[in-house]
Amino acid sequence: MTGRWRPTPALARAVVVGALAVVTSVIGAAPAVMVLGAPFVVLACFGLLHRPDSSPSVRAMLDHRWLHEGQGTTSRLVLDEDDDVEHVARLMAPTPYIALHPPTGLAAGLTHAPPTIEIGPRRWGRRALGEEQVCLTAPWAGYRWGPVRLPGETLRVLPQTRRFDSRADTPRPVGLVGVNRSPRLGAGVEFADIRPFRPGDRLRRISWRVSVRSRELHVTTSPAEEDSGVLLVVDALGDHGSSDGLDGTASSLDQGVRAAAAVAEHHIRTGDRVGLRVVGGDGGLLGYGAGTRHLRCLLDVLAGVRAGELPRGVVDRLQLRVTGGSVVFVFSPMLGQAIVTATASLVQRGLPVVVVDTLPPGVSPMVPDGVDPRLAELAWRMRKLERDQVLAGLAALGCPVIAWRGAGTLDDVLRRLSRRRGVPQVVAR
């Protein structure tokens, strides 16, 4: 961004006062006036002598453009042709969910150490920083360049992945390799059973202690280690409650996005294949994948989630299209009929489905202008009673419904689903 040099009020004041002092002292023969006006004369002379003739330009640059909630970065100024610049000042406008240091957004410094502003995003999403005003000053404060406006930079803030470490196996592992114990025997590392030797068994599997006692060759068996397909479904049909950032209260969408990010990181770290489906808003679909790069893509999709209703035609035929052998985690406050119907259909197909309740406790509805608050409160209570019936109906179908509590939240549920996989079930076709 470029501008032009202008005389400062200080220089104009020094020129006027110095000239008046010189004229008065000469005409009125008053040396004392000259002595009093000497500092202004000196300031005016040095200011005019350092009149700048360069054309500086300035731009802002961020150290990082991709951050997680709670992390921070620094905004730095890059000056070009700054030979005539002595002092730099900048002011950044505050924006929601962005913490600044200094808190006022005002920073100043000399040319050899341009002022920096530390930035800390407090909520996931695409965050636009406020516009800046930058002002440059020549030596002796004689001339000022600007202030000029710099457009706000854009940050991509990924949801925070609080450490989630489940010790339970993921139900229905179907892949070729992973860390989950399969119901089938294979080349694993954990002990399963001891049986008589059969042609084709590996010699390293022979249990010599049992073979010597029984006088027949016996081998040890192990369960195969396989990976699972995990589908994360995030309900973005609405955002209930208020969001105050990372350190404050969380809305239902905050709970869902952060919980989905934590579960995704855990399963990808253990070698499972994870997919994502966003229901509502702008939507979002990410196929199954594994590895650090896939996790980054998944967090990027979660950072772009926006709350919004589905078109009427889409609501009536909403289908999650889950393949067999997958485990489905639904992160939803269960207040939309479309997501409830889609979840119930998956449970009736016999798929392992876990509903993570993301509705914050004690949430109250937003009361529009002109609406009686008592009437709005009564409607909200009735809606919550309907929601309780929906959750009870899902539980009756065999779908566990739990509230997100961080690490260890899904352990007991996954163990029960793992035990259920060996029980014969009636599946609706």
ZAMARGU-4260 file (C-alpha; in steps of 0.2 Angstrom, whole numbers, plus 5000, padded with zeros to 4 digits):
<rodrens>
0) 5000/5000/5000 | 5007/5017/4995 | 5003/5035/5001 | 5012/5052/5001 | 5022/5063/5013
5) 5013/5078/5021 | 5020/5091/5033 | 5015/5087/5051 | 5006/5100/5062 | 5022/5100/5073
10) 5032/5106/5058 | 5019/5119/5054 | 5019/5125/5072 | 5038/5126/5073 | 5039/5136/5057
15) 5026/5148/5062 | 5032/5151/5079 | 5050/5152/5074 | 5047/5165/5061 | 5036/5175/5073
20) 5050/5174/5085 | 5063/5180/5073 | 5053/5194/5066 | 5048/5200/5083 | 5066/5200/5090
25) 5072/5209/5075 | 5059/5223/5074 | 5056/5225/5092 | 5074/5223/5097 | 5069/5209/5110
30) 5083/5196/5111 | 5073/5187/5125 | 5060/5183/5112 | 5073/5176/5100 | 5079/5165/5115
35) 5062/5158/5118 | 5059/5155/5100 | 5076/5146/5097 | 5070/5128/5100 | 5056/5131/5087
40) 5068/5138/5074 | 5080/5123/5077 | 5065/5110/5076 | 5059/5119/5060 | 5076/5119/5052
45) 5080/5100/5055 | 5063/5095/5050 | 5065/5104/5033 | 5082/5097/5031 | 5076/5079/5032
50) 5062/5082/5020 | 5059/5064/5013 | 5059/5061/4994 | 5056/5042/4994 | 5040/5033/4990
55) 5039/5019/5004 | 5026/5005/5003 | 5020/4994/5017 | 5011/4978/5018 | 5006/4966/5032
60) 5012/4948/5033 | 5006/4933/5044 | 5018/4920/5051 | 5005/4907/5049 | 4988/4906/5040
65) 4983/4889/5047 | 4980/4888/5066 | 4971/4878/5078 | 4960/4886/5091 | 4971/4893/5106
70) 4986/4894/5095 | 4994/4911/5090 | 5003/4919/5076 | 5011/4936/5073 | 5007/4950/5061
75) 5022/4959/5054 | 5025/4974/5043 | 5036/4974/5028 | 5043/4991/5023 | 5050/4995/5006
80) 5061/5010/5002 | 5061/5015/5021 | 5077/5026/5021 | 5067/5042/5026 | 5057/5033/5039
85) 5061/5034/5058 | 5045/5029/5067 | 5031/5017/5062 | 5013/5016/5070 | 4999/5004/5066
90) 4982/5001/5072 | 4972/4985/5070 | 4953/4985/5072 | 4946/4972/5084 | 4935/4957/5077
95) 4925/4944/5086 | 4934/4928/5092 | 4951/4936/5089 | 4962/4940/5104 | 4975/4954/5101
100) 4991/4959/5110 | 4992/4973/5113 | 4973/4972/5117 | 4970/4989/5109 | 4978/4984/5093
105) 4989/4999/5093 | 5008/4996/5091 | 5022/5008/5087 | 5041/5006/5085 | 5056/5012/5075
110) 5061/5007/5058 | 5074/4994/5063 | 5061/4985/5074 | 5044/4987/5065 | 5029/4985/5077
115) 5021/4968/5078 | 5004/4962/5084 | 5001/4945/5091 | 4985/4937/5086 | 4976/4922/5094
120) 4960/4915/5087 | 4947/4909/5100 | 4935/4899/5088 | 4936/4888/5073 | 4931/4894/5056
125) 4937/4906/5043 | 4942/4922/5053 | 4945/4938/5044 | 4956/4950/5054 | 4951/4969/5055
130) 4958/4982/5044 | 4974/4991/5049 | 4979/5009/5048 | 4998/5012/5046 | 5007/5028/5048
135) 5025/5032/5045 | 5035/5047/5052 | 5051/5055/5045 | 5065/5061/5057 | 5061/5075/5069
140) 5043/5072/5066 | 5043/5084/5051 | 5033/5074/5038 | 5020/5060/5040 | 5016/5047/5027
145) 4998/5040/5028 | 4989/5034/5037 | 4984/5021/5024 | 4972/5007/5026 | 4978/4989/5024
150) 4965/4975/5021 | 4962/4962/5034 | 4971/4946/5032 | 4961/4929/5033 | 4965/4915/5045
155) 4960/4897/5043 | 4956/4891/5061 | 4955/4872/5063 | 4945/4865/5078 | 4954/4861/5093
160) 4957/4842/5095 | 4957/4839/5113 | 4966/4822/5117 | 4954/4808/5115 | 4961/4791/5119
165) 4949/4777/5119 | 4955/4760/5124 | 4940/4751/5116 | 4941/4742/5099 | 4931/4749/5085
170) 4917/4737/5080 | 4917/4728/5064 | 4935/4729/5058 | 4935/4725/5039 | 4951/4732/5032
175) 4967/4723/5029 | 4978/4730/5042 | 4975/4740/5058 | 4975/4739/5077 | 4958/4732/5080
180) 4955/4714/5085 | 4945/4705/5072 | 4933/4691/5076 | 4943/4680/5064 | 4959/4672/5068
185) 4975/4679/5059 | 4993/4685/5060 | 4990/4696/5076 | 5001/4698/5091 | 4989/4695/5105
190) 4985/4677/5112 | 4969/4669/5107 | 4970/4650/5109 | 4980/4635/5108 | 4975/4621/5096
195) 4983/4605/5088 | 4995/4608/5074 | 4988/4608/5056 | 4996/4607/5039 | 5001/4625/5034
200) 5003/4632/5051 | 5019/4642/5054 | 5033/4634/5064 | 5036/4650/5074 | 5018/4647/5081
205) 5022/4631/5089 | 5020/4631/5108 | 5034/4619/5113 | 5029/4619/5131 | 5012/4612/5128
210) 5018/4601/5114 | 5031/4593/5126 | 5017/4589/5139 | 5004/4583/5127 | 5017/4574/5115
215) 5008/4582/5100 | 5012/4598/5091 | 5001/4612/5097 | 5001/4630/5090 | 4995/4647/5097
220) 4983/4657/5088 | 4980/4676/5088 | 4965/4687/5082 | 4969/4696/5066 | 4972/4715/5067
225) 4962/4725/5055 | 4956/4743/5052 | 4938/4750/5053 | 4928/4762/5042 | 4922/4776/5053
230) 4909/4789/5047 | 4907/4805/5056 | 4890/4814/5053 | 4890/4832/5059 | 4873/4840/5061
235) 4873/4858/5055 | 4855/4861/5053 | 4856/4874/5067 | 4867/4881/5081 | 4859/4881/5098
240) 4866/4891/5112 | 4879/4905/5112 | 4897/4903/5108 | 4910/4913/5118 | 4926/4905/5110
245) 4938/4892/5117 | 4938/4898/5135 | 4919/4902/5136 | 4903/4893/5134 | 4901/4882/5118
250) 4886/4881/5107 | 4879/4864/5100 | 4889/4867/5084 | 4905/4870/5094 | 4902/4854/5103
255) 4899/4844/5088 | 4914/4851/5077 | 4926/4849/5092 | 4920/4832/5096 | 4921/4826/5078
260) 4939/4833/5076 | 4944/4823/5092 | 4936/4807/5087 | 4944/4809/5069 | 4961/4812/5076
265) 4960/4797/5087 | 4954/4784/5074 | 4966/4791/5061 | 4980/4789/5073 | 4976/4771/5076
270) 4975/4767/5058 | 4957/4767/5054 | 4949/4775/5038 | 4938/4790/5043 | 4925/4799/5032
275) 4915/4814/5035 | 4897/4820/5031 | 4890/4837/5036 | 4871/4838/5036 | 4865/4856/5034
280) 4872/4873/5029 | 4884/4872/5014 | 4886/4854/5017 | 4902/4844/5016 | 4907/4827/5011
285) 4924/4819/5012 | 4927/4801/5008 | 4936/4788/5018 | 4954/4790/5020 | 4969/4788/5033
290) 4985/4797/5036 | 4990/4814/5042 | 4986/4822/5025 | 4968/4815/5026 | 4966/4822/5044
295) 4971/4839/5038 | 4958/4839/5024 | 4945/4833/5037 | 4949/4847/5049 | 4948/4859/5035
300) 4931/4854/5030 | 4926/4855/5049 | 4933/4872/5050 | 4921/4878/5035 | 4905/4871/5043
305) 4891/4884/5043 | 4874/4881/5051 | 4859/4882/5039 | 4843/4873/5035 | 4842/4860/5021
310) 4830/4864/5006 | 4813/4856/5007 | 4816/4843/4994 | 4832/4837/5001 | 4825/4835/5019
315) 4812/4823/5013 | 4825/4811/5005 | 4840/4813/5016 | 4851/4798/5015 | 4868/4796/5023
320) 4873/4782/5011 | 4884/4772/5023 | 4892/4756/5017 | 4891/4740/5026 | 4905/4737/5040
325) 4906/4755/5045 | 4904/4763/5062 | 4894/4779/5062 | 4896/4793/5074 | 4882/4806/5073
330) 4886/4822/5082 | 4869/4831/5084 | 4857/4840/5096 | 4843/4829/5089 | 4832/4843/5086
335) 4829/4841/5067 | 4817/4828/5060 | 4828/4825/5045 | 4844/4819/5055 | 4833/4809/5067
340) 4825/4799/5053 | 4841/4796/5044 | 4849/4790/5060 | 4835/4778/5064 | 4836/4771/5046
345) 4854/4767/5049 | 4850/4758/5066 | 4837/4748/5057 | 4849/4742/5044 | 4859/4734/5058
350) 4874/4746/5057 | 4883/4751/5073 | 4877/4769/5076 | 4882/4781/5091 | 4873/4797/5094
355) 4884/4810/5103 | 4872/4823/5110 | 4879/4840/5108 | 4865/4851/5115 | 4873/4861/5129
360) 4865/4860/5146 | 4854/4874/5151 | 4853/4881/5134 | 4839/4894/5131 | 4831/4899/5114
365) 4833/4916/5106 | 4818/4926/5108 | 4814/4936/5092 | 4808/4954/5094 | 4789/4955/5097
370) 4787/4938/5104 | 4782/4935/5122 | 4796/4928/5131 | 4785/4917/5142 | 4777/4909/5126
375) 4794/4906/5119 | 4800/4897/5135 | 4784/4886/5134 | 4787/4882/5116 | 4806/4877/5120
380) 4800/4866/5135 | 4788/4857/5123 | 4802/4855/5110 | 4814/4847/5123 | 4800/4835/5129
385) 4799/4829/5111 | 4817/4828/5110 | 4818/4817/5125 | 4805/4805/5117 | 4816/4804/5101
390) 4831/4800/5111 | 4822/4787/5121 | 4815/4779/5104 | 4833/4778/5097 | 4839/4770/5113
395) 4825/4757/5112 | 4831/4753/5094 | 4848/4749/5101 | 4857/4766/5097 | 4867/4772/5112
400) 4865/4791/5115 | 4879/4799/5125 | 4884/4817/5130 | 4902/4822/5125 | 4914/4822/5140
405) 4931/4821/5132 | 4943/4807/5134 | 4935/4791/5138 | 4917/4796/5133 | 4915/4782/5120
410) 4924/4768/5129 | 4910/4759/5136 | 4899/4762/5121 | 4912/4754/5109 | 4914/4739/5120
415) 4896/4736/5120 | 4895/4737/5101 | 4910/4726/5100 | 4901/4712/5110 | 4885/4715/5100
420) 4893/4711/5083 | 4893/4692/5088 | 4875/4692/5092 | 4863/4687/5078 | 4852/4702/5073
425) 4836/4705/5062 | 4841/4717/5049 | 4828/4727/5039 | 4830/4727/5020
</rodrens>
